């Protein structure tokens, strides 16, 4: 370990160490979030029996949204539109699920 008499070198080293700790902490946090989201998607797709691709997951979300729109239309007493939206959502989900 070398000692320096320049206080600015010490200050720079201390600031660099603090920044390095922050960056390492953020890398750890984002790595944990990435692992958790990958595990969630794999479990979600395995439970539904669909592929874990981004387009398949987006299609599942779209199908659920269509069913939501159908229920919303049914609550607003627009029964024909509600039935159509629900059938479209169910058709999309049935095409995806094995």
N, C-alpha and C positions, 0 to 999 in steps of 0.2 A: 504494500500500500504506500503510495507516495503522498507526501504532504506538500501542499502548495501554499504560497503566501498570498496568492491573489484571491480576494473574497468573491470576485465575480465568477471565477471558475467554479468555486464551491456552490455559488448560487445557481449557476447553470446546471451543474450536476444534480443538485437537489430538485430543481424544477423538472429536469429530464426524468428523474426517478419517479416523481409524482405523476407526470404525464404517462409514463410507461405503466404504472400501476392502474391508472384509469383505463387505459386502452386494453390491458390484459383483463380487467374486470368486465369491460363491455364485450370483449370477445367471448369470455366465458358465458355471459348472460345470453348473448345471441346464439351461441352454440347450444345452450340448454333449450332455448325457445325453438330452435330449428329441430332439435331432436324430439321435443314434445309434439310439435305440429306434425312431423313425419309419422310418429307413432299414432297420433290421433287419426290421421288420414288412412293409415294402413288398417287400424282397427275398425274404422267406419266403413271402409270399402269391403273388408273381410266379412263384417256382420251383414252387410247388404248383399254380398255376393257379386260385387261389380269390380271392375278394374280400378286401380288407384291412380289412373291418369288424370291430368288436370281437366281435360274435356269431359270425361265421365263424371267427375265430381261436380263440374259446372252444370252438366245436364241433370244430375240429381237435384241440385239446388233449384234449377229452373222448373223441374217437375213439381217440387214442393211448393214453389212460388205460384204455379198455376193452380194447384189445389187450394192454396190460400186465397187466391183471387176468386175461385169458385165459391168457397165458403163465405167470403165477404159479399159476393153478389147474392147468395142465398139469404143472408141476413138482411140485405136491403130489399128483399122481396122481389128480386129479379131471378126467378127460378129457372127459366130457360137458359139464360146466360150463365148462371151458376152451374147448372148441369153440364153445359158445354165445356166450361173451364175445368171442372173436376174431371170429366172424361178425358180431356186433353192431357192433364197432368198424370192421371192414372195410366194412360196409354204410353206416355213417355217413360214413366217409371217401370212399367211392365216390360218395355222393350230393353231396358238396361239391366234389370235384375235377372240373374240366371236362375 
